Amino acid sequence: MDGGCSLAAWTRAHLTVVGYFTGRVLGRSFRSFQDSARDRFAICAAETETVKPPRIRNAERIVDGRSNSGVRAYLEQTAVEHAATEAFVLRNVALVGNRLYTGASNLHLWRSESKRAGVTEVEELADVVFASTYSGARWFGHFIHDELPLQMLAPALGAPVANARPIYEQEPAYRSIFGVAPPARRRAFFARRCTVLEDYAQNSSKRARYRRMQSNVRRALGSPTRVYARRVGGRARTMRDEDRVAAALSRLGFEIISNADPIERIVDACTRAVQLVSTDSSHVAPMLFLMPRGGEFVQVNAPVMTTNLLDVARALGHRTAVYVGQGVREEFGVDLNELAGFVEAD
């Protein structure tokens, strides 16, 4: 990856941006990055995997959300289709702040619109692999299970470069734990050739990189344990009376941790865990990578639920289980005795 900041690079980048918006004003249709690619190739073909469905309590309560239809049927299936991992090769690509532009394509990378302004230094690059993801810039969980594996893949295809988005507070620590070095970061560049990766599916390539991340974890010494992970922060997917739930599980021998605990405490508990119980949220993503393969992840949900972390847990070699509470997605409750019996039945 050669380059250097120059007036020519600044001009080419901003002409790319102006060309995009001019085209839209003139009625040119938006194109995806996949449609704009000059070349594309598969790194891992689409696959069908035979899977074991999760244990489920209160399956009859599951309802489809706005973006998740057929959740119950999905949870009960024994064969899952995994999309391919593909590379899309683009020409004349500009990164300016929090957006990537080429021709009639524009990818919004992270939330802060204000960061688009004031870019004065633009580096010209010959051939790079873009190593940032839309979801990884928005949600910490996707940073762990989508962006880090993508950044493990990128160097095999070229010089990786990432968008200089804000760093998550725990990002450096987990990069060290999972052995994933940060790529070069840029606020702005003009690349004559840029490869963009589509790598969201839990196919065999992704699972192999998951195993590499797991193998880099230094596991704590001590007795196996069961862990209940509380979430500190966030307003959606909260559990009513969680103090009572945590106390009840503590009496059953569970270690109680939270994402606000020191990283050392999280690593110590989760690397000894044979069962991890938690709600559906980004806080649990790194804990799933820390837990030894073969453990059970019990996801405690409201009736409107997602399957994302269950898919990740299964790809990591864990068994999965779902307890469905009562209430709405923003706040729900559980029956203490029922939940206790469900986790004890593992």
Residue pairs with C-beta under 8 A, 6 or more apart in sequence:
1 125
1 126
1 127
1 128
1 158
1 159
1 161
1 184
2 125
2 126
3 9
3 123
3 124
3 125
3 126
3 189
4 123
4 124
5 121
5 122
5 123
6 122
6 124
8 124
9 122
9 123
9 124
9 189
9 190
10 120
10 121
10 122
10 190
12 92
12 94
12 122
12 124
12 190
13 94
13 95
13 96
13 122
13 188
13 189
13 190
14 94
14 96
14 122
16 92
16 93
16 94
16 101
16 102
16 190
17 94
17 96
17 101
19 103
20 101
20 102
20 103
20 104
20 105
20 106
23 103
23 104
24 30
24 104
28 104
29 104
30 104
30 105
30 106
31 103
31 104
31 105
32 105
33 88
33 90
33 100
33 102
33 105
33 107
33 196
34 40
34 86
34 88
34 198
35 105
36 88
36 90
36 102
36 103
36 104
36 105
37 88
37 89
37 90
37 196
38 89
38 90
38 91
39 88
39 89
40 86
40 87
40 88
40 89
41 86
41 87
42 84
42 85
42 86
42 87
43 84
43 85
43 86
43 87
43 153
43 197
43 199
43 205
44 84
44 85
44 203
44 204
44 205
44 206
45 84
45 203
46 81
46 82
46 83
46 84
46 201
46 203
47 81
47 82
47 203
47 204
48 79
48 80
48 81
48 82
49 79
49 80
49 82
49 202
50 78
50 79
51 77
51 78
51 79
51 80
51 314
52 78
52 319
53 75
53 76
53 77
53 78
54 75
54 299
54 310
54 319
54 320
54 321
54 322
55 319
55 320
55 321
55 322
55 342
55 345
55 346
56 75
56 76
56 321
56 322
56 324
57 321
57 322
57 323
57 324
57 338
57 342
58 323
58 324
58 325
59 72
59 75
59 76
59 322
59 324
61 303
61 324
61 325
61 326
62 71
62 72
62 75
62 303
62 305
62 324
63 71
63 303
63 304
64 70
64 71
64 304
65 71
65 304
65 305
65 306
65 329
68 304
68 305
68 306
68 307
71 305
71 306
71 307
74 307
75 307
75 310
75 322
80 202
80 311
82 201
82 202
82 203
82 204
83 198
83 200
83 201
83 203
84 198
84 201
84 203
85 153
85 197
85 198
85 199
85 201
85 203
85 205
85 206
86 197
86 198
87 157
87 195
87 196
87 197
87 198
88 195
88 196
88 197
88 198
89 193
89 194
89 195
90 102
90 105
90 193
90 194
90 195
90 196
91 102
91 192
91 193
91 194
92 102
92 103
92 190
92 191
92 192
93 100
93 101
93 102
93 130
93 190
93 191
93 194
94 100
94 101
94 102
94 122
94 188
94 189
94 190
94 191
95 101
95 163
95 186
95 187
95 188
95 189
95 190
95 191
96 116
96 119
96 122
96 188
97 115
97 116
97 117
97 119
97 187
97 188
98 108
98 109
98 110
98 111
98 112
98 113
98 115
98 116
98 137
98 163
98 165
99 106
99 107
99 108
99 109
99 116
100 106
100 107
100 109
100 130
100 163
100 196
101 107
102 194
107 134
108 134
109 132
109 134
109 137
109 163
109 165
110 137
110 138
110 163
110 165
110 166
111 137
111 138
112 166
115 187
119 187
119 188
121 187
121 188
122 188
122 189
122 190
123 186
123 188
123 189
123 190
124 189
124 190
124 191
124 192
125 159
125 161
125 189
125 190
125 191
125 192
125 194
126 191
126 192
126 193
127 158
127 159
127 191
127 192
127 193
127 194
128 158
128 159
128 160
128 161
128 189
128 191
128 193
128 194
128 195
129 154
129 155
129 157
129 158
129 159
129 160
129 161
129 194
129 195
129 197
130 160
130 161
130 162
130 163
130 194
130 195
130 196
130 197
131 147
131 150
131 151
131 154
131 160
131 161
131 162
131 183
131 197
132 147
132 162
132 163
132 165
133 142
133 143
133 146
133 147
133 150
135 142
135 146
135 147
135 200
136 142
136 143
136 146
136 147
136 150
137 143
137 147
137 163
137 165
139 282
140 168
140 170
140 282
140 283
140 285
141 281
141 282
141 283
141 284
141 285
141 308
141 309
142 282
142 285
143 168
143 171
144 174
144 282
144 285
144 286
144 289
145 210
145 285
145 288
145 289
145 312
146 199
146 200
148 174
148 175
148 178
148 180
148 213
149 199
149 206
149 209
149 210
149 213
150 197
150 199
151 160
151 162
151 180
151 181
151 182
151 183
152 180
152 209
152 212
152 213
153 197
153 199
153 205
153 209
154 160
154 183
154 197
157 195
157 197
158 195
159 184
160 183
160 184
161 183
161 184
161 185
161 186
161 189
161 191
162 182
162 183
162 184
162 185
162 186
163 185
163 186
163 187
164 185
164 186
164 187
170 259
170 263
170 286
173 263
174 263
174 286
175 181
175 182
177 216
177 217
177 218
177 263
177 267
177 286
177 290
178 213
178 216
178 217
178 286
178 289
179 212
179 213
179 216
180 213
199 205
199 206
202 311
202 312
202 314
202 315
206 315
207 315
207 316
210 289
210 315
210 316
211 317
213 289
214 289
214 293
214 316
214 317
217 267
217 271
217 289
217 290
218 267
218 271
219 271
219 272
219 292
220 267
220 268
220 269
220 271
220 272
222 268
222 272
223 272
224 272
224 273
224 274
225 253
225 254
225 255
225 269
225 272
225 273
225 274
226 249
226 252
226 253
226 254
226 255
226 273
226 274
226 275
226 276
226 277
226 343
227 254
227 255
227 256
227 257
227 269
227 270
227 273
227 275
227 276
227 277
227 287
227 291
228 245
228 246
228 249
228 250
228 254
228 255
228 256
228 257
228 277
228 278
229 257
229 258
229 259
229 270
229 276
229 277
229 278
229 283
229 284
229 287
230 242
230 246
230 256
230 257
230 258
230 259
230 278
231 237
231 238
231 258
231 259
231 278
231 279
231 281
231 283
231 284
232 258
232 259
232 260
232 283
233 259
233 260
233 283
234 281
234 283
235 330
236 329
236 330
237 279
237 280
237 281
237 301
237 302
237 329
237 330
237 332
238 279
238 330
238 331
238 332
239 245
239 279
239 300
239 325
239 331
239 332
239 333
239 334
240 327
240 331
240 332
240 333
241 333
244 336
245 334
245 336
245 339
246 256
248 336
248 339
248 340
249 256
249 277
249 340
249 343
250 256
252 340
252 343
252 344
254 277
255 269
257 265
257 266
257 269
257 270
258 283
259 266
259 283
266 286
266 287
266 290
267 290
270 276
270 287
270 290
270 291
271 290
271 291
271 292
272 292
273 287
273 290
273 291
273 292
273 295
274 292
274 294
274 295
274 296
275 295
275 296
275 297
275 298
275 343
275 346
276 284
276 287
276 288
276 291
276 295
276 296
276 297
276 298
277 298
277 300
277 343
278 284
278 287
278 297
278 298
278 299
278 300
279 299
279 300
279 301
280 299
280 300
280 301
280 305
280 306
280 308
280 309
284 297
284 309
285 309
285 312
288 297
288 309
288 312
288 313
288 316
288 318
289 316
291 297
291 316
291 318
293 316
293 317
293 318
294 317
294 318
294 319
295 318
295 319
296 318
296 319
296 320
296 321
296 346
297 309
297 310
297 313
297 318
297 319
297 320
297 321
298 320
298 321
298 322
298 323
298 342
298 343
298 346
299 305
299 309
299 310
299 313
299 320
299 321
299 322
299 323
300 323
300 325
300 334
300 339
301 322
301 323
301 324
301 325
301 332
302 324
302 325
302 327
302 328
302 329
302 330
302 331
302 332
303 324
303 325
303 326
303 327
303 328
303 329
303 332
304 328
304 329
305 322
305 324
305 329
310 320
310 322
313 320
314 320
319 346
321 342
321 346
323 334
323 338
323 339
323 342
323 343
325 332
325 333
325 334
325 335
326 332
326 333
326 334
327 333
